[in-house]
Amino acid sequence: MSPGVSIVICCHNSERRLPETLSHLITQQVDRNVKWEVVVVDNASTDSTSLIAESLWPGDAPAPLKVIHERNLGLSYARYRGIQETRYEIVSFIDDDNWVCPEWVQIVSEIMCRKPDVGACGGRNDAVCETDPPWWFGNYGQNYAVGFQAEITGDITFSRGYLWGAGLNIRKSAWRHLESIGFKSLLVDRQGGTLSSGGDSEICFALRLAGWRLWYDERLKLQHYIPSDRLNWEYLRRLYRGFGASTVGLDPYKDMMLKPGSSLRQRSRQTWLWQVAGALKSLLRQSRGIWLGGGLNEGSPQILKMEWTRGRLIELLKKRNSYNENICAVREWKKAV
């Protein structure tokens, strides 16, 4: 029997974005033997997100919808609460600006049924921009979680190694496995208007360390709506700072994914002091290169690289007392796998 699918939509002040997202879910084409539901997680919203969700979902919809309230602001908190509140084996995370294809639920169920060793799967995301995107958008579209996540359908566990949170589908038994061996998230991901990130990569890295596989399927298609206020250079610079900051929380997982034959020197570099020194050195070198090379123009990859390093350095300084502890914590729960 095909596993049931729980669509989880994590929302923070989403009253304007939800209507289109829900309208695409209502049109799902699903076999009768596949059970599914929609769970809207209202993550500390101050608008009418909950009321909009309940009022727009018709009584004769093909699946039930329920609204859950999560007071702790943060995308990771919302995701984990969503997992707790779902009834089915497969949890499909759809953002409030994601418009999934009509076959989404059916395809997700089939993939997870046929591949029991896959802990998470994802697909292709196409951009739908509110206004004409800037000229540089094509070079950085992947940073908006749009495009292809692999060249062809298949296992990406050790090639790409992670999946975007927009359209991320997780096997609940794999998640329970992580909980049973002591996994606890080190990242809170997006918090309101703060462009922190990395929660999706953390889940994927943890699944990999626990022995689960990641799968990409090009049939899984969604449209990712991008409003005009995100289609500007300043937003992308802030986004890169968030990416850089998130790497600090991902370092413990990357440390554990070093090959067994990695040198002692490589492993000794996974300390807070070494990482701070490295980030500071990189930032000074990048800043000097930009000023001497004239790389201050909009669209400059050097600027974005510097923002990434800046975000990482700032976050490292914030995590002075916990960085090494987090590495030890991940090493401990990895021993239980």
C-alpha positions in Angstrom: 0.0 0.0 0.0 1.3 3.5 -0.9 2.3 5.6 2.1 0.1 8.6 3.0 1.4 12.1 2.5 1.1 15.1 4.8 1.6 18.4 3.2 3.1 20.8 5.7 3.0 24.6 5.0 5.1 26.6 7.4 3.7 30.2 7.5 4.7 33.5 9.0 2.4 36.3 8.1 1.3 34.5 4.9 -2.2 35.8 4.4 -1.3 37.2 1.0 0.7 34.2 -0.3 -1.5 31.4 1.0 -4.4 31.6 -1.4 -2.5 30.7 -4.5 -0.5 28.0 -2.7 -3.7 26.3 -1.5 -5.5 26.6 -4.8 -2.8 24.4 -6.4 -3.1 21.8 -3.7 -6.9 21.6 -4.1 -6.3 20.4 -7.7 -4.1 17.5 -6.8 -4.7 14.3 -8.8 -4.3 11.4 -6.3 -5.3 7.8 -6.5 -7.8 6.6 -4.0 -5.4 4.4 -2.2 -3.1 7.3 -1.3 -4.3 9.2 1.8 -3.1 12.7 2.3 -3.7 15.9 4.3 -2.7 19.5 4.6 -1.2 20.9 7.8 -0.7 24.7 8.0 1.8 25.7 10.7 1.1 29.3 11.8 4.5 30.3 13.1 4.0 33.3 15.3 2.0 35.2 12.7 0.6 38.6 13.5 -1.8 38.7 10.5 -4.8 36.6 9.5 -2.8 33.6 8.2 -4.8 31.0 10.2 -8.2 32.5 9.3 -7.3 32.7 5.6 -6.2 29.1 5.6 -9.3 27.8 7.2 -11.7 29.9 5.1 -10.1 29.1 1.7 -10.1 25.3 2.1 -13.5 24.1 1.0 -15.5 21.5 3.0 -15.5 19.1 0.0 -11.8 19.4 -0.6 -10.0 16.1 -1.6 -8.1 16.1 1.7 -8.6 17.6 5.2 -6.8 20.7 6.4 -5.9 21.7 9.9 -4.1 24.7 11.3 -1.4 24.3 14.1 0.1 27.2 16.0 3.8 27.3 16.8 4.8 30.2 19.0 8.6 29.8 18.8 9.6 31.9 15.8 11.8 30.0 13.4 11.4 27.8 10.3 13.0 24.8 12.0 10.6 25.1 15.0 7.7 25.2 12.5 9.0 22.2 10.5 9.5 20.1 13.6 6.1 21.0 15.0 4.6 20.1 11.6 6.2 16.7 11.7 4.8 16.1 15.2 1.3 17.0 14.1 1.1 14.9 10.9 -0.6 11.6 10.6 1.1 10.1 7.6 4.5 8.5 6.9 5.7 11.1 4.3 6.0 14.7 5.3 6.1 17.1 2.3 7.3 20.6 3.1 5.7 23.2 0.8 6.5 26.9 1.4 3.8 29.4 1.4 5.0 30.7 -2.0 5.3 27.2 -3.7 2.8 26.1 -6.3 3.1 22.4 -6.8 2.2 20.4 -9.9 -1.1 18.5 -9.9 0.7 15.1 -9.5 2.8 16.2 -6.6 1.3 14.0 -3.8 1.0 11.0 -6.1 4.6 11.1 -7.2 6.0 11.7 -3.7 4.0 8.7 -2.4 5.3 6.5 -5.3 8.9 7.4 -4.8 8.9 6.7 -1.1 7.0 3.5 -1.6 9.5 2.1 -4.2 12.6 3.3 -2.4 12.5 2.4 1.3 16.1 3.5 1.9 15.4 7.1 0.7 15.0 9.4 3.7 14.3 12.5 1.7 13.5 13.5 -1.9 13.0 16.7 -3.9 12.6 17.9 -7.4 12.7 20.9 -9.8 11.7 24.4 -8.9 10.8 27.0 -11.5 10.8 30.7 -10.8 7.7 32.9 -11.2 8.8 36.5 -10.6 6.4 39.2 -9.7 8.4 41.7 -11.9 11.1 41.3 -14.5 14.1 39.9 -12.8 17.4 41.8 -12.9 20.0 40.8 -15.4 22.1 38.9 -12.9 19.2 36.6 -11.7 20.1 33.8 -14.1 23.6 33.6 -12.5 22.2 33.3 -9.0 18.8 31.6 -9.4 19.9 28.6 -7.4 20.3 30.8 -4.3 16.5 31.4 -4.6 15.9 27.7 -4.6 15.0 27.6 -8.2 16.3 25.4 -11.1 17.4 21.8 -11.3 18.9 20.0 -8.3 20.6 17.4 -10.5 21.0 16.7 -14.2 18.9 13.6 -14.2 16.6 11.7 -11.8 18.5 9.6 -9.3 20.4 9.2 -6.1 22.2 12.5 -5.0 23.4 11.4 -1.6 27.1 11.7 -2.4 27.0 14.0 -5.4 24.9 17.1 -4.5 24.4 15.9 -1.0 21.5 18.0 0.1 18.0 19.2 -1.1 16.2 22.5 -0.9 13.7 23.1 1.8 11.2 24.3 -0.8 9.5 21.0 -1.8 11.5 18.8 0.6 9.9 15.5 1.3 10.9 13.5 4.4 10.2 10.0 5.5 8.8 10.2 9.1 10.4 6.9 10.2 13.8 8.4 9.1 13.1 11.4 11.2 12.1 9.2 14.2 15.4 7.4 13.7 17.3 10.6 14.0 15.4 11.5 17.2 16.1 8.0 18.7 19.9 8.5 18.3 19.9 11.9 19.9 19.8 14.3 17.0 18.9 17.9 17.9 18.9 20.7 15.4 21.7 23.3 15.7 20.0 25.8 13.4 16.6 27.6 13.6 16.7 28.6 9.9 14.6 31.5 8.7 13.2 33.7 11.5 10.6 36.2 10.3 12.4 38.8 8.2 15.9 37.5 9.3 17.6 35.8 6.4 19.1 33.0 8.4 19.1 29.6 6.6 20.6 26.1 6.5 17.9 24.1 8.3 17.1 22.1 5.1 20.8 21.2 4.6 21.1 20.2 8.3 18.3 17.7 7.9 19.8 16.3 4.8 23.3 16.0 6.4 21.9 14.3 9.5 19.9 11.8 7.4 23.1 11.0 5.4 25.1 10.4 8.6 22.3 8.1 9.8 22.6 6.0 6.7 19.6 7.3 4.7 19.7 8.3 1.0 18.7 11.4 -0.8 16.8 11.3 -4.1 16.1 13.8 -6.9 13.1 13.2 -9.3 12.6 15.6 -12.2 8.9 14.8 -12.2 8.4 16.7 -8.9 7.9 20.2 -10.2 6.8 23.3 -8.4 6.7 27.0 -9.1 8.5 29.3 -6.7 6.9 32.7 -6.6 9.4 35.5 -6.0 8.1 38.9 -5.0 9.7 42.1 -6.3 11.2 43.0 -3.0 13.5 40.0 -3.2 14.7 40.8 -6.7 17.2 43.4 -5.8 21.0 43.4 -5.2 20.8 44.3 -1.5 18.5 41.4 -0.8 20.9 39.0 -2.5 23.8 40.3 -0.4 21.8 39.8 2.8 20.9 36.3 1.6 24.6 35.5 1.1 25.4 36.7 4.6 22.7 34.3 5.9 24.2 31.5 3.9 27.6 32.2 5.4 26.2 32.3 8.9 24.4 29.0 8.4 27.7 27.2 7.6 28.8 27.5 11.2 25.9 25.3 12.3 26.7 22.9 9.5 30.4 22.5 10.3 29.8 19.7 12.8 28.1 17.6 10.1 30.8 18.3 7.6 33.4 17.3 10.2 31.7 13.9 10.5 31.5 13.5 6.7 35.3 13.8 6.3 36.6 10.6 4.9 38.0 8.1 7.4 41.4 8.5 5.9 41.4 12.3 6.4 44.6 13.6 7.9 44.9 14.6 11.5 45.8 18.1 10.2 42.4 18.3 8.4 40.5 17.3 11.5 42.5 19.6 13.8 41.2 22.5 11.7 37.6 21.9 12.9 38.1 24.1 16.0 36.6 27.5 16.7 39.9 29.4 16.9 41.2 27.9 13.6 37.9 28.7 11.8 37.8 32.3 13.1 41.4 32.9 12.0 40.6 31.4 8.5 37.5 33.5 8.1 39.2 36.7 9.1 42.1 36.1 6.8 39.7 35.4 3.9 37.7 38.5 4.6 40.7 40.8 4.6 42.0 39.2 1.4 38.6 39.5 -0.3 38.1 43.1 0.7 41.5 44.1 -0.5 40.9 42.3 -3.8 37.6 44.1 -4.4 39.0 47.6 -3.7 42.1 47.0 -5.9 40.2 45.2 -8.6 37.2 47.5 -8.8 34.7 44.7 -8.1 32.1 46.9 -6.5 29.5 46.7 -9.3 26.1 45.1 -8.9 26.2 41.4 -9.9 29.8 41.0 -8.7 30.5 37.5 -7.4 33.4 38.9 -5.4 31.0 41.0 -3.4 28.8 38.0 -2.7 31.7 35.9 -1.7 32.8 38.6 0.8 29.2 38.8 2.2 29.3 35.1 2.7 32.6 35.2 4.6 31.4 38.2 6.6 28.2 36.3 7.7 30.3 33.3 8.7 32.8 35.3 10.7 30.0 37.2 12.6 28.3 33.9 13.4 31.5 32.3 14.5 32.1 35.1 17.0 28.6 34.6 18.3 29.2 30.8 18.7 32.5 31.1 20.6 31.2 29.1 23.6 29.3 26.5 21.7 31.2 25.8 18.4 33.4 23.0 19.7 30.6 21.7 21.9 28.4 21.3 18.9 31.0 19.3 17.0 31.3 17.0 20.0 27.5 16.6 20.3 27.2 15.5 16.6 30.1 13.1 17.1 28.3 11.5 20.1 24.9 10.9 18.4 26.7 9.6 15.3 28.2 6.9 17.4 24.7 5.5 18.0 24.0 5.0 14.3 
